[in-house]
Amino acid sequence: MPSLEGRLGIAGILWALAVVAFDAADGSFLLSMLACPLWLFVSLAQSLWRRPGWGVALRRAAIPVAVLAIALGNDSLQRRIALGRAERVVAAIRAFHDEHGRYPSELQELVPKQLPFVPRPKVAIVFNEFSYAAGGRERGALLWWIDVPPHGKRSYRFDEARWSFTD
């Protein structure tokens, strides 16, 4: 089994793989939720089997716990960032509607008057764009983004003026 430095390297590789394979928010969270409990169990089992001393055993157990804590904190931060950015886009779409009497046909119509640029919901490699449908006479506009890859969507319905989450 790897040394403490090797375990720190594994933690870095796990995090980098999560970012590349998924995205900085949900990928690291999902991968860490799967890998860290198994990693902790293996670390504890090794410590019981090899009896390296309390200091080494605690450091071995702390690494997967720390990786999971960082992933959970990052996930929470990314969700707050995405919701804040989405609120700005919703306000811009409402302002456009108030001015023109219709919803924009695409988000780029908001630039530059309502928004300087269309923001990305979160810092991510994939699943990092807002999607938008202008709707029609019977349905209002809809703004959404992928909150939990690959299918979990957070959306705002303008005709109902409410947020929802669909999987």
N, C-alpha and C positions, 0 to 999 in steps of 0.2 A: 504494500500500500504506500502511496506517496507520502513524503514528508510534509511538515506544516507549510513550507513554501510551495510544495507541489499542490497542496489543497487550495492555497490561495490562488494559484494559477488556474486550477480547475474552476474556482469560483469566477474568475475573470473570463474564462472561456465560456462558461455557462451563460453569463450575462451577455457577452458579445454574440453568442449564437442566438440568444433570444432576440436581440436587437436586429440582427441580420435576417433571421428566419421569419420573425413576426413584426414587431415594432417595439419602440422603446417603452410604451406603456403596457399594453395588454400582453405582448409576447413574453416579456420578462416576468410578468405576473403569472401567466398560465404555466410557463415552463418551470418557474420556481415552485409553484404550488405542487407540481408533479415531482420534481427532482429533489427539493430540499427535505421533505419528510423522509424519503428513502435514504438520502445522504446522511441525515441525522441518525437514523436507525443503524446504518452501517458503522458510523463513527462510534456510537455508543456500544455496539456489539464488539468492535475492535478493542475499545478501551476495557471492556469487561474481560475479553479473552487475553489480551496482551498485558494488561495492568501497567500502563506506562507511568502512572503517577497522576495525581489530581490536576496538576497544572496543565499537563499535556492533554489529558482527557477533556478538560473544560475548554481549552483552545480548539480542539478538534470539533467539539460539539457546537461551539460558538460560531464557527464559519458558516454552516448552512443556515443557522438561525439568523445571522446578520444579513446574508444574501436575501433570504425571504423577507426580512423586515425592510430592506432597501427596496425590493420589488413592490411590496405593498404600499410603501410610502410614495414611490414614484407613480404607481397606478392611481392613487388618490389625488395626487397633484395634477396629473394629466387630465383626469376627469373634471377637476375644478377649472383648469385652463380651458378645456374644450367647451364647457358650459358658459363660461364668461365670454369667449369669442362668439359662440352661437347667439348669445343674448345681443351682442353688438350687431350681428348680421340680421337678426329678427327686427331690431329697432330700425335698421337701415331699410329693410324691405317694407316695413310699415310706413316710414317716411316717404319712400318712393310711391307707395300706394296712395297716401294722402295727397301727394303732389300731382300725380298723373291719373288717379282714378282707376288704376289697374295695377296688377302685380307685375314685376319685371319678368320678361320671358326667360332670362338667365341671370345669374348672379353678377356677371360682368357689367350689366347695365347699371349697377349700383356705383361703379367706379367712374369718375373720381368724386362725384358730388356727395353721395351718402357715405362712401367708404374710400379711403385712399387706395386700398387693394382688398381683394377677397382673401381673408386669412385662412390658414389651415386650422382645423379643430385642435390638433395636438401635434407634438413633436414626434414624428414617426417616419419610418421608411415606406410603409404601405398603410392602406386604410387611413389616409391622412387628408382627405378632401371632403368639403361639404357637398352634398347633392341637393338638388332643388328641382321642384316641379311647380310650374306656375299655376296649374289647375285650370279650371274653366269656369263657366257660368254656374255650374252646379256644385263644384268643389273649389275650395280655396287653395292657396298655395301650401306647399309642404317643404320643409327644410329638414335634412337628416344627415347623420354621419354614422359610421361604424364605430360603436363604442366598445363592443366586445367581439373581436374577430372570431369567426368570419361572418357571423350573421346578426349579432345583437346590435340593433339600431336605436339610437336616441333620435326622436323626431319632434318637430313642432308643427302643429296644424293651425294655420292662420284662421280658418273658418271657425274653429272651436277655441282659439287662443289658449292652447294648452300643450304641455310637453307629454310625451309618452315614450315607452320603451317596448320594442317588439323584438322577438327572437326568431 
